[in-house]
């Protein structure tokens, strides 16, 4: 019996060990202490763990098998670094200046190779067309002409082949990006819908972690034409089966795509289909259902605890007492916000006389830009200064700025205006 217990203890200890580690080293002048490790599921970042710096080094232990995209986010300085895992130790070094990442040095083999592959692909897509145009003005027998031809030939050549056995994720990513997302020179080589469906149906788990899923789905919808969107989606979901994890993840991605592109008819159709599923729901679809339920008409708008709100002593959204509230999500770098918010400002005093309060949540990352902008806004302003990493992005299902909501005195959603003109028309101030 003692031997059994000993073996059990060894197995338990082994289970607690990491499958692999992610180590990030930073410059000595980098001030951030906290860092968050994320994996990827479709287009959604999934929090794995949070670690603190030890001698400007963060070490994350990942307990499971994982091949795909990862990222580390530094919330204090709003820096993000992206990399890949091939279920082996990851080792990165970041060079910083003024608390901003200037360069990422990839010290492990897989990320070093992936970085070089990406750099080569970018040069091929961006530089090669320009060199081809320049070549027309130089003869091949000149020194510059010879050098130019040599560089064009080099960039035009096939990328060095990747051993799939040694680097399965890099091989998977490059092969499928090239097939489904690179613009083919020969129109006859364009993939058709059936090829994309087969890829989505037969692909292994690296599809969800590769960052390819959403752009491939967009390519699939485009391949069917704008008049056949519903038929295309039905055909795809019928093949994948929405009762399966893959089918549910694809359904979730499609709902979000339709939300981003304001295709409300299709969003509502497939959101309704998701709500009516009787099977077990996976985490990805559950997240989409929850964020949409939070902002349905008539739903109680989830409360939010302010971070550093201006023009109020309230601690949270629910602490603000008003007959109605206008909620706006915006950013100082958003051109539409630049044109719409001044119109709201013109009518702000009229709103106040009706006991209507405006609460603006910013998706800014730069504190000086945010502070400068809100100096002109007398309403309640707040921001996490984390951009699209802000907590309220998922909570309130935000896909674009500006996004508006109108709440009643009990914080229930009574209107979801598309533009500032709709806000003013709702209150008969236009």
VOPAGU-2260 file (C-alpha; in pm, 1 decimal, decimal comma):
REM VOPAGU-2260
SITE   aa  ch    i         X         Y         Z
SITE  UNK   A    0       0,0       0,0       0,0
SITE  UNK   A    1     284,6     234,0      80,5
SITE  UNK   A    2     419,4     197,2    -274,2
SITE  UNK   A    3      81,3     294,5    -418,3
SITE  UNK   A    4      68,2     609,3    -208,5
SITE  UNK   A    5     424,6     693,4    -308,1
SITE  UNK   A    6     341,8     650,9    -677,2
SITE  UNK   A    7      27,6     863,6    -637,1
SITE  UNK   A    8     230,5    1138,2    -473,9
SITE  UNK   A    9     482,8    1133,8    -758,1
SITE  UNK   A   10     205,3    1153,1   -1019,3
SITE  UNK   A   11      37,0    1439,3    -833,4
SITE  UNK   A   12     363,4    1629,6    -812,7
SITE  UNK   A   13     423,5    1572,0   -1184,7
SITE  UNK   A   14      73,1    1701,3   -1266,3
SITE  UNK   A   15     153,9    2027,8   -1089,8
SITE  UNK   A   16     459,4    2087,8   -1305,9
SITE  UNK   A   17     433,0    2309,6   -1610,0
SITE  UNK   A   18     400,2    2161,7   -1956,7
SITE  UNK   A   19     619,4    2452,7   -2064,4
SITE  UNK   A   20     717,5    2797,7   -1941,5
SITE  UNK   A   21     702,8    3145,8   -2091,0
SITE  UNK   A   22     987,1    3371,1   -1977,5
SITE  UNK   A   23     993,7    3742,7   -2056,4
SITE  UNK   A   24    1293,4    3958,6   -1969,4
SITE  UNK   A   25    1264,6    4336,9   -1975,3
SITE  UNK   A   26    1507,5    4628,4   -1977,1
SITE  UNK   A   27    1615,9    4752,1   -1635,6
SITE  UNK   A   28    1428,4    5081,7   -1684,1
SITE  UNK   A   29    1092,1    4912,5   -1752,2
SITE  UNK   A   30     864,7    5005,7   -1461,0
SITE  UNK   A   31     573,8    4762,0   -1496,2
SITE  UNK   A   32     548,7    4493,7   -1229,0
SITE  UNK   A   33     241,5    4296,5   -1332,9
SITE  UNK   A   34     197,2    4095,4   -1650,4
SITE  UNK   A   35     -91,3    3881,1   -1776,5
SITE  UNK   A   36     -53,1    3577,9   -2002,4
SITE  UNK   A   37    -323,5    3505,4   -2260,7
SITE  UNK   A   38    -395,9    3221,9   -2500,3
SITE  UNK   A   39    -631,0    3250,4   -2798,0
SITE  UNK   A   40    -967,6    3091,8   -2875,2
SITE  UNK   A   41   -1089,6    3199,3   -3216,8
SITE  UNK   A   42   -1056,4    3576,5   -3193,2
SITE  UNK   A   43   -1097,1    3590,7   -2814,0
SITE  UNK   A   44    -804,3    3633,7   -2577,9
SITE  UNK   A   45    -827,0    3397,3   -2281,3
SITE  UNK   A   46    -656,1    3492,2   -1953,9
SITE  UNK   A   47    -426,6    3215,8   -1826,5
SITE  UNK   A   48    -245,0    3365,1   -1530,3
SITE  UNK   A   49     -98,1    3682,5   -1383,4
SITE  UNK   A   50     260,1    3712,9   -1258,4
SITE  UNK   A   51     477,3    3976,4   -1095,4
SITE  UNK   A   52     824,8    4077,3   -1200,1
SITE  UNK   A   53    1130,8    3927,9   -1031,9
SITE  UNK   A   54    1440,3    4122,5   -1133,5
SITE  UNK   A   55    1250,3    4248,6   -1438,1
SITE  UNK   A   56    1170,6    3894,3   -1546,3
SITE  UNK   A   57     830,8    3725,0   -1563,5
SITE  UNK   A   58     799,2    3348,0   -1567,3
SITE  UNK   A   59     463,9    3191,2   -1653,1
SITE  UNK   A   60     400,8    2819,9   -1611,8
SITE  UNK   A   61     153,3    2669,9   -1856,8
SITE  UNK   A   62      18,4    2332,7   -1741,2
SITE  UNK   A   63    -132,8    2195,2   -2062,1
SITE  UNK   A   64     -43,5    2111,8   -2417,8
SITE  UNK   A   65     -82,5    2426,1   -2629,0
SITE  UNK   A   66      19,6    2519,9   -2981,7
SITE  UNK   A   67     -85,5    2859,6   -3106,0
SITE  UNK   A   68     -78,3    3232,8   -3055,5
SITE  UNK   A   69     -14,7    3378,5   -2710,2
SITE  UNK   A   70      37,8    3725,3   -2574,3
SITE  UNK   A   71     159,7    3895,5   -2259,0
SITE  UNK   A   72      -9,6    4218,8   -2156,7
SITE  UNK   A   73     144,9    4470,7   -1915,9
SITE  UNK   A   74    -154,4    4661,3   -1772,9
SITE  UNK   A   75      46,6    4931,2   -1594,3
SITE  UNK   A   76     212,2    5056,5   -1912,7
SITE  UNK   A   77     -40,1    4918,4   -2165,2
SITE  UNK   A   78     219,1    4722,0   -2361,6
SITE  UNK   A   79     138,9    4398,1   -2542,9
SITE  UNK   A   80     380,3    4146,8   -2690,5
SITE  UNK   A   81     264,3    3858,6   -2910,4
SITE  UNK   A   82     436,7    3529,9   -2982,4
SITE  UNK   A   83     369,7    3162,8   -3046,7
SITE  UNK   A   84     391,2    2840,8   -2850,6
SITE  UNK   A   85     473,9    2500,7   -2992,9
SITE  UNK   A   86     431,4    2336,7   -2654,2
SITE  UNK   A   87     794,9    2416,7   -2574,4
SITE  UNK   A   88     955,9    2676,8   -2352,2
SITE  UNK   A   89     923,4    3033,9   -2481,9
SITE  UNK   A   90    1197,7    3285,8   -2409,3
SITE  UNK   A   91    1167,7    3653,0   -2501,7
SITE  UNK   A   92    1352,1    3973,6   -2424,3
SITE  UNK   A   93    1197,9    4317,3   -2467,7
SITE  UNK   A   94    1389,3    4639,4   -2521,0
SITE  UNK   A   95    1199,2    4943,5   -2394,1
SITE  UNK   A   96    1220,3    5320,1   -2396,9
SITE  UNK   A   97    1004,9    5546,3   -2179,9
SITE  UNK   A   98     809,6    5237,4   -2069,3
SITE  UNK   A   99     717,2    5148,2   -2428,0
SITE  UNK   A  100     829,6    4833,1   -2604,6
SITE  UNK   A  101    1069,6    4920,3   -2887,6
SITE  UNK   A  102    1186,5    4573,7   -2987,6
SITE  UNK   A  103    1114,9    4210,4   -2909,8
SITE  UNK   A  104    1408,0    3971,4   -2922,3
SITE  UNK   A  105    1298,3    3611,3   -2970,4
SITE  UNK   A  106    1542,2    3382,1   -2793,8
SITE  UNK   A  107    1370,4    3047,0   -2849,9
SITE  UNK   A  108    1394,2    2864,3   -3181,9
SITE  UNK   A  109    1024,9    2860,3   -3274,5
SITE  UNK   A  110     960,1    3231,7   -3220,8
SITE  UNK   A  111    1287,3    3331,9   -3384,5
SITE  UNK   A  112    1191,0    3129,1   -3690,8
SITE  UNK   A  113     832,2    3260,7   -3693,8
SITE  UNK   A  114     961,3    3618,3   -3667,1
SITE  UNK   A  115    1190,1    3573,1   -3967,1
SITE  UNK   A  116     909,4    3411,1   -4165,3
SITE  UNK   A  117     674,9    3701,0   -4089,2
SITE  UNK   A  118     938,8    3957,4   -4176,4
SITE  UNK   A  119    1003,2    3785,3   -4508,6
SITE  UNK   A  120     631,3    3771,5   -4589,8
SITE  UNK   A  121     587,1    4142,2   -4513,2
SITE  UNK   A  122     880,6    4235,8   -4733,3
SITE  UNK   A  123     742,4    4021,4   -5013,2
SITE  UNK   A  124     398,0    4180,6   -4991,4
SITE  UNK   A  125     510,2    4541,9   -4938,3
SITE  UNK   A  126     852,0    4580,2   -5101,6
SITE  UNK   A  127     840,6    4346,2   -5401,5
SITE  UNK   A  128     573,9    4542,3   -5598,4
SITE  UNK   A  129     773,8    4864,3   -5550,8
SITE  UNK   A  130    1100,9    4701,6   -5661,3
SITE  UNK   A  131     928,6    4561,9   -5970,3
SITE  UNK   A  132     824,0    4915,1   -6068,7
SITE  UNK   A  133    1170,0    5059,8   -6003,9
SITE  UNK   A  134    1333,4    4786,3   -6213,4
SITE  UNK   A  135    1170,7    4924,0   -6527,3
SITE  UNK   A  136    1394,9    5230,7   -6503,7
SITE  UNK   A  137    1727,8    5045,5   -6468,9
SITE  UNK   A  138    1903,3    4817,9   -6714,6
SITE  UNK   A  139    2004,7    4471,4   -6599,2
SITE  UNK   A  140    2367,7    4528,9   -6703,3
SITE  UNK   A  141    2419,7    4817,3   -6457,7
SITE  UNK   A  142    2548,9    4753,7   -6106,1
SITE  UNK   A  143    2227,5    4880,7   -5947,7
SITE  UNK   A  144    2018,5    4690,2   -6199,8
SITE  UNK   A  145    2200,1    4366,6   -6117,1
SITE  UNK   A  146    2156,9    4422,6   -5743,6
SITE  UNK   A  147    1791,9    4508,5   -5795,8
SITE  UNK   A  148    1729,6    4193,0   -5998,7
SITE  UNK   A  149    1905,7    3983,1   -5736,3
SITE  UNK   A  150    1684,4    4122,4   -5459,9
SITE  UNK   A  151    1368,1    4075,7   -5666,5
SITE  UNK   A  152    1462,6    3715,2   -5740,0
SITE  UNK   A  153    1531,5    3657,1   -5371,2
SITE  UNK   A  154    1199,5    3801,6   -5257,3
SITE  UNK   A  155    1011,8    3625,1   -5538,0
SITE  UNK   A  156    1144,0    3286,2   -5440,7
SITE  UNK   A  157     952,4    3043,3   -5226,7
SITE  UNK   A  158     991,1    3079,9   -4852,6
SITE  UNK   A  159    1214,6    2819,5   -4698,5
SITE  UNK   A  160    1014,3    2509,8   -4622,3
SITE  UNK   A  161     926,5    2437,1   -4262,3
SITE  UNK   A  162     964,8    2089,6   -4118,1
SITE  UNK   A  163     613,3    2015,6   -3991,0
SITE  UNK   A  164     747,1    1754,4   -3752,7
SITE  UNK   A  165     984,3    2004,4   -3590,9
SITE  UNK   A  166     757,5    2310,1   -3606,9
SITE  UNK   A  167     396,1    2195,8   -3642,8
SITE  UNK   A  168     231,8    2527,7   -3560,5
SITE  UNK   A  169     450,4    2738,2   -3788,7
SITE  UNK   A  170     390,8    2491,8   -4071,0
SITE  UNK   A  171      15,4    2491,2   -4004,4
SITE  UNK   A  172      -7,8    2871,2   -3990,2
SITE  UNK   A  173     204,5    2943,7   -4296,9
SITE  UNK   A  174      41,1    2675,5   -4511,4
SITE  UNK   A  175    -315,5    2783,3   -4438,9
SITE  UNK   A  176    -248,4    3157,7   -4438,4
SITE  UNK   A  177     -91,5    3122,0   -4781,3
SITE  UNK   A  178    -379,5    2909,5   -4910,2
SITE  UNK   A  179    -679,8    3096,6   -4773,5
SITE  UNK   A  180    -572,9    3454,1   -4698,2
SITE  UNK   A  181    -294,6    3553,8   -4938,6
SITE  UNK   A  182    -424,7    3718,4   -5253,5
SITE  UNK   A  183    -353,0    3475,8   -5540,1
SITE  UNK   A  184    -187,5    3615,2   -5851,9
SITE  UNK   A  185    -376,9    3366,7   -6066,7
SITE  UNK   A  186    -753,4    3402,4   -6021,9
SITE  UNK   A  187    -791,4    3036,5   -6119,3
SITE  UNK   A  188    -613,8    2943,8   -5795,1
SITE  UNK   A  189    -869,5    3111,8   -5571,1
SITE  UNK   A  190   -1017,8    2871,3   -5318,5
SITE  UNK   A  191   -1389,5    2804,1   -5333,5
SITE  UNK   A  192   -1640,8    2767,5   -5052,5
SITE  UNK   A  193   -1619,8    2390,1   -5044,5
SITE  UNK   A  194   -1244,7    2403,6   -4983,1
SITE  UNK   A  195   -1294,3    2647,4   -4696,1
SITE  UNK   A  196   -1571,9    2434,5   -4544,6
SITE  UNK   A  197   -1348,5    2126,8   -4560,3
SITE  UNK   A  198   -1068,1    2319,1   -4391,7
SITE  UNK   A  199   -1294,4    2444,0   -4111,5
SITE  UNK   A  200   -1445,8    2098,1   -4068,2
SITE  UNK   A  201   -1131,8    1885,0   -4079,7
SITE  UNK   A  202    -871,5    2116,2   -3924,9
SITE  UNK   A  203    -720,0    2021,3   -3589,6
SITE  UNK   A  204    -734,8    2224,8   -3268,1
SITE  UNK   A  205    -470,3    2468,6   -3392,9
SITE  UNK   A  206    -745,7    2641,2   -3592,6
SITE  UNK   A  207    -889,9    2797,9   -3276,5
SITE  UNK   A  208    -549,2    2907,8   -3146,0
SITE  UNK   A  209    -398,2    3027,0   -3475,3
SITE  UNK   A  210    -577,1    3364,0   -3526,7
SITE  UNK   A  211    -684,8    3234,3   -3869,5
SITE  UNK   A  212   -1045,4    3149,3   -3784,6
SITE  UNK   A  213   -1208,3    3490,5   -3815,1
SITE  UNK   A  214   -1031,2    3608,3   -4133,0
SITE  UNK   A  215   -1099,5    3271,1   -4296,6
SITE  UNK   A  216   -1467,8    3304,9   -4206,6
SITE  UNK   A  217   -1475,2    3655,0   -4355,2
SITE  UNK   A  218   -1310,8    3517,0   -4669,8
SITE  UNK   A  219   -1574,7    3242,7   -4676,6
SITE  UNK   A  220   -1861,3    3492,3   -4653,6
SITE  UNK   A  221   -1704,5    3708,1   -4926,0
SITE  UNK   A  222   -1661,6    3405,9   -5153,0
SITE  UNK   A  223   -2037,8    3345,6   -5145,1
SITE  UNK   A  224   -2133,7    3702,2   -5232,6
SITE  UNK   A  225   -2347,9    3949,8   -5038,8
SITE  UNK   A  226   -2676,2    3807,8   -5169,3
SITE  UNK   A  227   -2606,4    3457,3   -5038,8
SITE  UNK   A  228   -2490,9    3522,2   -4683,2
SITE  UNK   A  229   -2768,4    3325,9   -4512,3
SITE  UNK   A  230   -2735,4    3027,8   -4747,0
SITE  UNK   A  231   -2356,9    3027,9   -4704,2
SITE  UNK   A  232   -2379,1    3030,0   -4326,3
SITE  UNK   A  233   -2647,8    2762,1   -4315,7
SITE  UNK   A  234   -2439,6    2540,0   -4541,7
SITE  UNK   A  235   -2133,9    2582,2   -4320,2
SITE  UNK   A  236   -2314,3    2525,2   -3990,4
SITE  UNK   A  237   -2494,9    2223,1   -4129,8
SITE  UNK   A  238   -2158,6    2064,3   -4211,1
SITE  UNK   A  239   -1993,9    2156,2   -3880,2
SITE  UNK   A  240   -2296,1    2077,0   -3659,4
SITE  UNK   A  241   -2365,0    2345,0   -3398,2
SITE  UNK   A  242   -2383,8    2081,0   -3125,0
SITE  UNK   A  243   -2007,2    2031,8   -3156,7
SITE  UNK   A  244   -1741,5    2256,9   -2997,9
SITE  UNK   A  245   -1607,8    2358,7   -3341,9
SITE  UNK   A  246   -1956,6    2438,1   -3467,2
SITE  UNK   A  247   -2031,6    2650,6   -3160,5
SITE  UNK   A  248   -1704,3    2841,6   -3186,1
SITE  UNK   A  249   -1771,6    2916,6   -3552,6
SITE  UNK   A  250   -2128,6    3021,7   -3469,0
SITE  UNK   A  251   -1995,2    3256,1   -3200,9
SITE  UNK   A  252   -1743,0    3409,2   -3441,6
SITE  UNK   A  253   -2011,0    3461,3   -3706,0
SITE  UNK   A  254   -2239,5    3639,8   -3458,6
SITE  UNK   A  255   -1953,6    3874,1   -3368,7
SITE  UNK   A  256   -1866,3    3932,2   -3735,1
SITE  UNK   A  257   -2226,5    4029,5   -3812,5
SITE  UNK   A  258   -2218,6    4259,2   -3508,7
SITE  UNK   A  259   -1899,9    4431,6   -3624,8
SITE  UNK   A  260   -2037,0    4490,6   -3974,9
SITE  UNK   A  261   -2384,3    4599,7   -3854,5
SITE  UNK   A  262   -2553,0    4307,1   -4028,7
SITE  UNK   A  263   -2831,6    4298,4   -3770,9
SITE  UNK   A  264   -3062,4    4066,4   -3963,1
SITE  UNK   A  265   -2804,3    3788,2   -3964,8
SITE  UNK   A  266   -2672,9    3862,6   -3617,6
SITE  UNK   A  267   -3023,2    3829,8   -3470,1
SITE  UNK   A  268   -3098,9    3514,3   -3668,8
SITE  UNK   A  269   -2791,5    3323,3   -3554,6
SITE  UNK   A  270   -2795,2    3467,6   -3204,1
SITE  UNK   A  271   -3148,5    3330,5   -3172,2
SITE  UNK   A  272   -3026,2    2994,2   -3300,8
SITE  UNK   A  273   -2752,0    2993,8   -3037,0
SITE  UNK   A  274   -2996,4    3078,8   -2758,9
SITE  UNK   A  275   -3220,8    2789,7   -2857,3
SITE  UNK   A  276   -2951,4    2521,8   -2845,6
SITE  UNK   A  277   -3040,9    2241,0   -2605,1
SITE  UNK   A  278   -2692,4    2089,4   -2586,2
SITE  UNK   A  279   -2400,6    2181,8   -2360,3
SITE  UNK   A  280   -2261,1    2521,4   -2462,2
SITE  UNK   A  281   -1884,3    2570,5   -2488,1
SITE  UNK   A  282   -1707,7    2865,4   -2323,6
SITE  UNK   A  283   -1661,2    3060,3   -2646,7
SITE  UNK   A  284   -2031,2    3064,7   -2736,0
SITE  UNK   A  285   -2131,5    3116,8   -2371,9
SITE  UNK   A  286   -1919,8    3433,4   -2366,9
SITE  UNK   A  287   -2092,4    3569,2   -2679,4
SITE  UNK   A  288   -2436,7    3489,0   -2539,2
SITE  UNK   A  289   -2357,4    3659,3   -2208,2
SITE  UNK   A  290   -2214,6    3980,6   -2357,4
SITE  UNK   A  291   -2515,2    4010,6   -2589,5
SITE  UNK   A  292   -2762,7    3939,6   -2306,9
SITE  UNK   A  293   -2601,8    4220,3   -2104,7
SITE  UNK   A  294   -2702,3    4479,0   -2364,3
SITE  UNK   A  295   -3039,9    4353,7   -2487,4
SITE  UNK   A  296   -3324,9    4602,3   -2493,3
SITE  UNK   A  297   -3489,8    4603,8   -2150,2
SITE  UNK   A  298   -3192,0    4438,1   -1977,7
SITE  UNK   A  299   -3037,3    4591,9   -1668,5
SITE  UNK   A  300   -2714,4    4752,6   -1786,4
SITE  UNK   A  301   -2438,7    4586,5   -1577,3
SITE  UNK   A  302   -2296,1    4809,9   -1309,0
SITE  UNK   A  303   -1942,1    4938,3   -1340,5
SITE  UNK   A  304   -1707,6    5051,6   -1064,7
SITE  UNK   A  305   -1533,9    5370,9   -1174,1
SITE  UNK   A  306   -1154,8    5377,4   -1193,9
SITE  UNK   A  307   -1085,1    5752,4   -1181,9
SITE  UNK   A  308   -1403,1    5927,6   -1288,5
SITE  UNK   A  309   -1413,6    6303,2   -1346,4
SITE  UNK   A  310   -1697,1    6546,6   -1271,1
SITE  UNK   A  311   -1856,6    6320,2   -1009,9
SITE  UNK   A  312   -1811,7    6182,2    -659,8
SITE  UNK   A  313   -2000,9    5864,8    -749,9
SITE  UNK   A  314   -1811,7    5539,1    -707,0
SITE  UNK   A  315   -2001,2    5340,9    -969,0
SITE  UNK   A  316   -2243,8    5377,4   -1256,1
SITE  UNK   A  317   -2540,0    5278,6   -1038,5
SITE  UNK   A  318   -2450,4    5548,7    -782,8
SITE  UNK   A  319   -2544,3    5814,4   -1037,1
SITE  UNK   A  320   -2905,2    5917,7    -987,6
SITE  UNK   A  321   -3081,9    6057,6   -1292,5
SITE  UNK   A  322   -3408,9    6018,3   -1478,2
SITE  UNK   A  323   -3211,3    5885,6   -1772,1
SITE  UNK   A  324   -2847,3    5825,1   -1862,0
SITE  UNK   A  325   -2667,9    5843,1   -2193,4
SITE  UNK   A  326   -2376,2    5600,7   -2200,5
SITE  UNK   A  327   -2113,8    5650,9   -2470,0
SITE  UNK   A  328   -1804,5    5445,3   -2544,4
SITE  UNK   A  329   -1549,9    5650,0   -2734,7
SITE  UNK   A  330   -1179,2    5719,3   -2795,8
SITE  UNK   A  331    -971,6    6029,5   -2861,8
SITE  UNK   A  332    -827,4    5855,6   -3170,0
SITE  UNK   A  333   -1171,9    5780,8   -3317,9
SITE  UNK   A  334   -1257,5    6006,4   -3614,4
SITE  UNK   A  335   -1633,2    5948,1   -3579,2
SITE  UNK   A  336   -1612,1    6043,9   -3211,3
SITE  UNK   A  337   -1429,6    6358,8   -3315,6
SITE  UNK   A  338   -1730,9    6466,6   -3521,7
SITE  UNK   A  339   -2012,1    6331,8   -3299,3
SITE  UNK   A  340   -1918,1    6425,3   -2942,2
SITE  UNK   A  341   -1912,1    6803,4   -3008,0
SITE  UNK   A  342   -2277,6    6773,2   -3116,0
SITE  UNK   A  343   -2356,9    6604,9   -2785,3
SITE  UNK   A  344   -2166,1    6879,9   -2606,8
SITE  UNK   A  345   -2381,2    7147,7   -2775,9
SITE  UNK   A  346   -2693,7    6998,5   -2618,2
SITE  UNK   A  347   -2542,2    6898,3   -2284,4
SITE  UNK   A  348   -2704,3    7178,6   -2084,7
SITE  UNK   A  349   -3042,2    7092,9   -2237,3
SITE  UNK   A  350   -2991,5    6732,1   -2127,3
SITE  UNK   A  351   -2901,2    6841,3   -1775,3
SITE  UNK   A  352   -3220,0    7045,1   -1742,7
SITE  UNK   A  353   -3412,9    6724,0   -1818,0
SITE  UNK   A  354   -3214,6    6541,3   -1544,4
SITE  UNK   A  355   -3031,8    6334,3   -1803,4
SITE  UNK   A  356   -2672,8    6246,6   -1720,3
SITE  UNK   A  357   -2401,7    6161,1   -1974,0
SITE  UNK   A  358   -2141,4    5901,3   -1881,5
SITE  UNK   A  359   -1852,1    5850,7   -2122,6
SITE  UNK   A  360   -1615,8    5552,2   -2110,3
SITE  UNK   A  361   -1298,1    5595,6   -2309,7
SITE  UNK   A  362   -1104,3    5323,1   -2486,6
SITE  UNK   A  363    -791,7    5535,3   -2488,6
SITE  UNK   A  364    -444,3    5411,7   -2403,0
SITE  UNK   A  365    -253,4    5738,4   -2394,5
SITE  UNK   A  366    -320,1    5929,4   -2073,2
SITE  UNK   A  367    -216,6    6270,3   -2205,9
SITE  UNK   A  368    -442,9    6244,7   -2511,0
SITE  UNK   A  369    -733,3    6130,6   -2295,3
SITE  UNK   A  370    -678,6    6402,4   -2031,5
SITE  UNK   A  371    -649,2    6673,2   -2295,1
SITE  UNK   A  372    -969,4    6563,0   -2465,1
SITE  UNK   A  373   -1191,5    6533,4   -2158,5
SITE  UNK   A  374   -1096,2    6882,6   -2043,6
SITE  UNK   A  375   -1371,4    7002,9   -2278,3
SITE  UNK   A  376   -1627,4    6745,8   -2164,3
SITE  UNK   A  377   -1829,3    6848,9   -1855,6
SITE  UNK   A  378   -2002,2    6512,2   -1822,1
SITE  UNK   A  379   -1876,3    6211,2   -1627,6
SITE  UNK   A  380   -1565,1    6060,8   -1787,5
SITE  UNK   A  381   -1378,3    5745,8   -1698,3
SITE  UNK   A  382   -1117,2    5522,7   -1859,6
SITE  UNK   A  383    -904,5    5222,5   -1773,4
SITE  UNK   A  384    -650,3    5350,2   -2031,0
SITE  UNK   A  385    -623,9    4995,5   -2164,4
SITE  UNK   A  386    -782,6    5044,8   -2506,2
SITE  UNK   A  387    -952,6    4732,5   -2636,9
SITE  UNK   A  388    -813,3    4542,8   -2338,6
SITE  UNK   A  389   -1055,8    4736,8   -2116,2
SITE  UNK   A  390   -1286,0    4522,7   -1905,0
SITE  UNK   A  391   -1598,8    4688,0   -2036,2
SITE  UNK   A  392   -1535,4    4582,2   -2396,6
SITE  UNK   A  393   -1659,0    4227,3   -2331,3
SITE  UNK   A  394   -1906,7    4324,1   -2058,5
SITE  UNK   A  395   -2095,6    4564,4   -2284,3
SITE  UNK   A  396   -2027,0    4389,5   -2617,3
SITE  UNK   A  397   -1840,9    4686,2   -2767,5
SITE  UNK   A  398   -1715,5    4640,1   -3123,4
SITE  UNK   A  399   -1678,8    5001,0   -3238,9
SITE  UNK   A  400   -1663,5    5360,2   -3120,5
SITE  UNK   A  401   -1872,3    5556,2   -3060,8
SITE  UNK   A  402   -2133,8    5320,1   -2918,8
SITE  UNK   A  403   -2436,3    5462,4   -2735,0
SITE  UNK   A  404   -2691,0    5333,2   -2483,9
SITE  UNK   A  405   -2978,3    5515,7   -2314,5
SITE  UNK   A  406   -3080,5    5392,9   -1969,5
SITE  UNK   A  407   -3386,5    5470,1   -1757,4
SITE  UNK   A  408   -3377,8    5563,6   -1387,9
SITE  UNK   A  409   -3343,7    5194,0   -1296,7
SITE  UNK   A  410   -3046,3    5143,8   -1533,5
SITE  UNK   A  411   -3249,3    4941,7   -1782,9
SITE  UNK   A  412   -3165,0    4980,6   -2151,3
SITE  UNK   A  413   -3442,2    5170,1   -2327,2
SITE  UNK   A  414   -3261,7    5262,9   -2650,1
SITE  UNK   A  415   -2946,4    5175,8   -2844,0
SITE  UNK   A  416   -2890,7    5469,8   -3080,7
SITE  UNK   A  417   -2662,5    5425,1   -3380,9
SITE  UNK   A  418   -2542,8    5784,8   -3395,6
SITE  UNK   A  419   -2542,3    6101,8   -3187,9
SITE  UNK   A  420   -2828,0    6233,7   -3403,2
SITE  UNK   A  421   -3041,2    5941,3   -3283,6
SITE  UNK   A  422   -2956,7    6030,4   -2922,2
SITE  UNK   A  423   -3067,7    6389,9   -2967,8
SITE  UNK   A  424   -3378,7    6287,9   -3160,5
SITE  UNK   A  425   -3476,6    6048,9   -2880,3
SITE  UNK   A  426   -3481,3    6342,0   -2638,1
SITE  UNK   A  427   -3638,9    6575,5   -2899,0
SITE  UNK   A  428   -3332,0    6800,9   -2899,8
SITE  UNK   A  429   -3234,8    6766,9   -3265,7
